[in-house]
Amino acid sequence: MARGKTRMRKIENATSRQVTFSKRRNGLLKKAYELSVLCDAELGLIVFSPRGKVYEFSSTCMQKMLERYEKCSEGSDKTNTEKEQDLQCLKREIANMEERIEILESTQRKMLGEELASCGLKDLDQLERQVERGLRNIRARKTEILVTQIEQLQKKVHLSQRFI
C-alpha cells in the first residue's frame, strides 16, 4: 500500500497534531542516531515541542558540541578590522617562523662544516662541543646496538651447541 503525499500545512486537530509530532520526533531522533553511528558523525539535535518540552540527541556531549558550534560561528561574525588584525598577526608569525627557519638552516650548514668563514673562535668552540656531543651520542647508540647483536648471537651459539 503506497502512501499519499502529505501536504505541508499545520494539522488543525490537536490530538492528531500531537500524535504526528511524537511519531516524527521519534523518527527524527532515530535517524540522527543512525547517521552518527553509520557515518561516525558528531551530531546534535534539539527539538522543542509545542508545549515547550525539550527533546535532544547528541552523539557526544551536547555542551561541548554547542561550545564548538559557537567557536565556529564566531569566526563568521568578525568585522573587517578584526580580520585585518588577525591577518597582520599571522603575517608577523610567518615572518618570525621564516627567520627561525633561516637560523636553523644556517646552524645545520655550520654543523656540516659549511659557511664557517663567518664564525669567530667562540662560535667554532661552541660548534665543536656540539659536534663532539653528537658524536658521543652516536657512538653510544651504536655500542648499544652492537652489544644487543652480540648477545643475540651468543644465545644462538649456545642454543646450537645444545643440539650438537
Secondary structure by P-SEA (a helix, b strand, c coil): cccccccccccccaaaaaaaaaaaaaaaaaaaaaaaaacccbbbbbbbcccccccccccccaaaaaaaaaaaaaaaaccaaaaaaaaaaaaaaaaaaaaaaaaaaaaaaaaaccccccccaaaaaaaaaaaaaaaaaaaaaaaaaaaaaaaaaaaaaaaaaaac
